[in-house]
Amino acid sequence: MGKKENEMSAMEIDDPKSEGSDQILPRFSMNVLQLMKTSQAQHGLRRGDYTRYRRYCSARLRRLYKSLKFTHGRGKYTRRAILESTVTDVRFLHVVFYMAERAWSHAMEKRQLPDGPNAQQRIYLIGRLRKAVKWATLFSSLCSVKSDSRTSLEAEAYASYMKGTMLFEQDQNWETALACFKNARAVYEELGKYGDLENQVLCRERVEELEPSVRYCQIKIGKSNLQTSELLQIGEMEGPALDLFKAKIEAAMEEARSQQAASLTEFNWLGYRFPVSNPKSRVSILKAQELEKDLQGPTAASLPAEKKLTIFDKLFTAYNDARNTIRSDLVSAGNAESVKDDLNGLDKAVGAVLGQRTIERNQLLVKIAKSKLNRKRDDKNDKVTKPEELVRLFDLLLQNVADLSDLVSSGRDRKPEEIAFEEECQRKSLAFRAERCFYLGKSYSLAGKRVEAYALYCRARSLAEDALSKFQSIANKDEGTIQELKTLSRECRANSCIEHATGIMEEEKAPENLSKKISTISLNETATKAEEYLLDRLDVYESAVGDANTKMAPKIERFPPAFQSIPRNPIVLDLAYNCIEFPVLEERMKKGRGGFMSRFFR
């Protein structure tokens, strides 16, 4: 019954004919958390678009004011307060709720500026959060009088969250902020034990969203030993309630990096030590090194591929920021040759590390593409990888390795580490060439070109064996790469045998196929293959949609339909009309009598 009442109240919100004075009981019911989550998800916050959500709140308030006839005067604005005596309809509670949401979304919109809010914008942001707290407190007080107990509890939790958010942004009164977040969490924990399944799930998700903020407040107070990096793992969930928390954590991480950057005075690469003097370069390099630990640490194997790609994007951004800062320092270095040499060497080292991570990212893309190569498409949106896409990825890898090798070999006096690194690049290039040749052979095989595919498989096998011998000759053997090359060599041999056998079979069947084609040649008409549609062959069990991996259009029925000849009404031609001689009737015609004067004008 409660769910039906909620649906009825939600349906009557925009009905101007519904009057609260006809209701006997003044207690209203509304699912605050569900209303908030639905509005936020459907109007921009699923993608973090706070501007769109703020505009939706403004439009929603205009509709509510109009339906309630609660406008603020014409021409001159006359404020009308919402009091307990004013709330005669549940829509008045919706007005107060959306006022708080609009103020909160406006504050979060300012929080997400590209360079962050400046001093003036931050003052405006805090003002909007205060306004949101004011409306949320009014909403809670009205619900405590005019609504049922569950709605009152949800409104109280909502007001506590708003107050905690404002204190969280102000960086003060951490005890009060912690008490507010704990109060909201306790309410949602209790509400998550009752009600239907959907409400229970929403309450549990809300509790999980509030947990990182509670932990952060405890750290600020000193009641928790949790580190900020561990809080980042807690805050990996998605949701509007976590955006402010993530911004705060990122600011704390930036501050920690700035403090650690003082100890980062050198950048080590292949036996070289390059001094890092610019604080911005230090912070960017330190951030990139932290992201590298996430990719190469013990938990890297459990990370999904999409998460790794996101980390790679952040890492590239950090290294590119460092290179931009280094090049700006080069421009302003003047004629100091020693400083220029150090900056050039640092730029070369950072560029080389960036090239290595680019190769690793492209290898991850190759791994993802290989997993989709032989997989059948179960969903229409699931894209199947073609061999040509793998060929393109290996082209990129070969270009990355060539650029990295040119960068390393650009110096005059090279150390043994640089020579060993260049040799490693050559080995990788040989392995990538073998795999590129293998997948190029696959693409020719799918096209039916047996001779080219056989030649490419043989070439790929020889390249794989050469790369395998070079990887096995070094002291520090890469067992994973060696195993992949052995597997590649076996696959090349198997596919070359298959292509050879298939080519012989097609050559044996060629005369028979040729005779069939010659027998169907017609000199009178151009032989065209008639297209058969589903309605023409309903007695044959054959798909009219085609293969899922092809882009052939479904052949259900011809559209537009072909023209058909139909009989029409006969055309009557009077052929005897010109051959008939009609009698002269002039004698029978009446002669007109003229006057006396008409005789003179004949």
Rosetta blueprint (number, residue, H / E / L):
1 M L
2 G H
3 K H
4 K H
5 E H
6 N H
7 E H
8 M H
9 S H
10 A H
11 M H
12 E L
13 I L
14 D L
15 D L
16 P L
17 K L
18 S L
19 E L
20 G H
21 S H
22 D H
23 Q L
24 I L
25 L L
26 P L
27 R L
28 F E
29 S L
30 M L
31 N L
32 V H
33 L H
34 Q H
35 L H
36 M H
37 K H
38 T H
39 S H
40 Q H
41 A H
42 Q H
43 H L
44 G L
45 L L
46 R L
47 R L
48 G L
49 D L
50 Y H
51 T H
52 R H
53 Y H
54 R H
55 R H
56 Y H
57 C H
58 S H
59 A H
60 R H
61 L H
62 R H
63 R H
64 L H
65 Y H
66 K H
67 S H
68 L H
69 K L
70 F L
71 T L
72 H L
73 G L
74 R L
75 G L
76 K L
77 Y L
78 T L
79 R L
80 R L
81 A L
82 I L
83 L L
84 E L
85 S L
86 T L
87 V L
88 T L
89 D L
90 V H
91 R H
92 F H
93 L H
94 H H
95 V H
96 V H
97 F H
98 Y H
99 M H
100 A H
101 E H
102 R H
103 A H
104 W H
105 S H
106 H H
107 A H
108 M H
109 E H
110 K H
111 R H
112 Q L
113 L L
114 P L
115 D L
116 G L
117 P L
118 N L
119 A H
120 Q H
121 Q H
122 R H
123 I H
124 Y H
125 L H
126 I H
127 G H
128 R H
129 L H
130 R H
131 K H
132 A H
133 V H
134 K H
135 W H
136 A H
137 T H
138 L H
139 F H
140 S H
141 S H
142 L H
143 C H
144 S H
145 V H
146 K H
147 S E
148 D L
149 S H
150 R H
151 T H
152 S H
153 L H
154 E H
155 A H
156 E H
157 A H
158 Y H
159 A H
160 S H
161 Y H
162 M H
163 K H
164 G H
165 T H
166 M H
167 L H
168 F H
169 E H
170 Q H
171 D L
172 Q L
173 N L
174 W H
175 E H
176 T H
177 A H
178 L H
179 A H
180 C H
181 F H
182 K H
183 N H
184 A H
185 R H
186 A H
187 V H
188 Y H
189 E H
190 E H
191 L H
192 G L
193 K L
194 Y L
195 G L
196 D L
197 L H
198 E H
199 N H
200 Q H
201 V H
202 L H
203 C H
204 R H
205 E H
206 R H
207 V H
208 E H
209 E H
210 L H
211 E H
212 P H
213 S H
214 V H
215 R H
216 Y H
217 C H
218 Q H
219 I H
220 K H
221 I H
222 G L
223 K L
224 S L
225 N L
226 L L
227 Q L
228 T H
229 S H
230 E H
231 L H
232 L H
233 Q H
234 I H
235 G L
236 E L
237 M L
238 E L
239 G L
240 P H
241 A H
242 L H
243 D H
244 L H
245 F H
246 K H
247 A H
248 K H
249 I H
250 E H
251 A H
252 A H
253 M H
254 E H
255 E H
256 A H
257 R H
258 S H
259 Q H
260 Q H
261 A L
262 A L
263 S L
264 L L
265 T L
266 E E
267 F E
268 N E
269 W E
270 L L
271 G L
272 Y E
273 R E
274 F E
275 P E
276 V L
277 S L
278 N L
279 P H
280 K H
281 S H
282 R H
283 V H
284 S H
285 I H
286 L H
287 K H
288 A H
289 Q H
290 E H
291 L H
292 E H
293 K H
294 D H
295 L H
296 Q H
297 G L
298 P L
299 T L
300 A H
301 A H
302 S H
303 L L
304 P L
305 A H
306 E H
307 K H
308 K H
309 L H
310 T H
311 I H
312 F H
313 D H
314 K H
315 L H
316 F H
317 T H
318 A H
319 Y H
320 N H
321 D H
322 A H
323 R H
324 N H
325 T H
326 I H
327 R H
328 S H
329 D H
330 L H
331 V H
332 S L
333 A L
334 G L
335 N L
336 A L
337 E H
338 S H
339 V H
340 K H
341 D H
342 D H
343 L H
344 N H
345 G H
346 L H
347 D H
348 K H
349 A H
350 V H
351 G H
352 A H
353 V H
354 L H
355 G H
356 Q H
357 R H
358 T H
359 I H
360 E H
361 R H
362 N H
363 Q H
364 L H
365 L H
366 V H
367 K H
368 I H
369 A H
370 K H
371 S H
372 K H
373 L H
374 N L
375 R L
376 K L
377 R L
378 D L
379 D L
380 K L
381 N L
382 D L
383 K L
384 V L
385 T L
386 K L
387 P H
388 E H
389 E H
390 L H
391 V H
392 R H
393 L H
394 F H
395 D H
396 L H
397 L H
398 L H
399 Q H
400 N H
401 V H
402 A H
403 D H
404 L H
405 S H
406 D H
407 L H
408 V H
409 S L
410 S L
411 G L
412 R L
413 D L
414 R L
415 K L
416 P H
417 E H
418 E H
419 I H
420 A H
421 F H
422 E H
423 E H
424 E H
425 C H
426 Q H
427 R H
428 K H
429 S H
430 L H
431 A H
432 F H
433 R H
434 A H
435 E H
436 R H
437 C H
438 F H
439 Y H
440 L H
441 G H
442 K H
443 S H
444 Y H
445 S H
446 L H
447 A L
448 G L
449 K L
450 R H
451 V H
452 E H
453 A H
454 Y H
455 A H
456 L H
457 Y H
458 C H
459 R H
460 A H
461 R H
462 S H
463 L H
464 A H
465 E H
466 D H
467 A H
468 L H
469 S H
470 K H
471 F H
472 Q H
473 S H
474 I L
475 A L
476 N L
477 K L
478 D L
479 E H
480 G H
481 T H
482 I H
483 Q H
484 E H
485 L H
486 K H
487 T H
488 L H
489 S H
490 R H
491 E H
492 C H
493 R H
494 A H
495 N H
496 S H
497 C H
498 I H
499 E H
500 H H
501 A H
502 T H
503 G H
504 I H
505 M H
506 E H
507 E H
508 E H
509 K H
510 A H
511 P H
512 E H
513 N H
514 L H
515 S H
516 K H
517 K H
518 I H
519 S H
520 T L
521 I L
522 S L
523 L L
524 N L
525 E L
526 T L
527 A L
528 T L
529 K L
530 A L
531 E L
532 E L
533 Y L
534 L H
535 L H
536 D H
537 R L
538 L L
539 D L
540 V L
541 Y L
542 E L
543 S L
544 A L
545 V L
546 G L
547 D L
548 A L
549 N L
550 T L
551 K L
552 M L
553 A L
554 P L
555 K L
556 I L
557 E L
558 R L
559 F L
560 P L
561 P L
562 A L
563 F L
564 Q L
565 S L
566 I L
567 P L
568 R L
569 N L
570 P L
571 I L
572 V L
573 L L
574 D L
575 L L
576 A L
577 Y H
578 N H
579 C H
580 I L
581 E L
582 F L
583 P L
584 V L
585 L L
586 E L
587 E L
588 R L
589 M L
590 K L
591 K L
592 G L
593 R L
594 G L
595 G L
596 F L
597 M H
598 S H
599 R H
600 F H
601 F H
602 R L
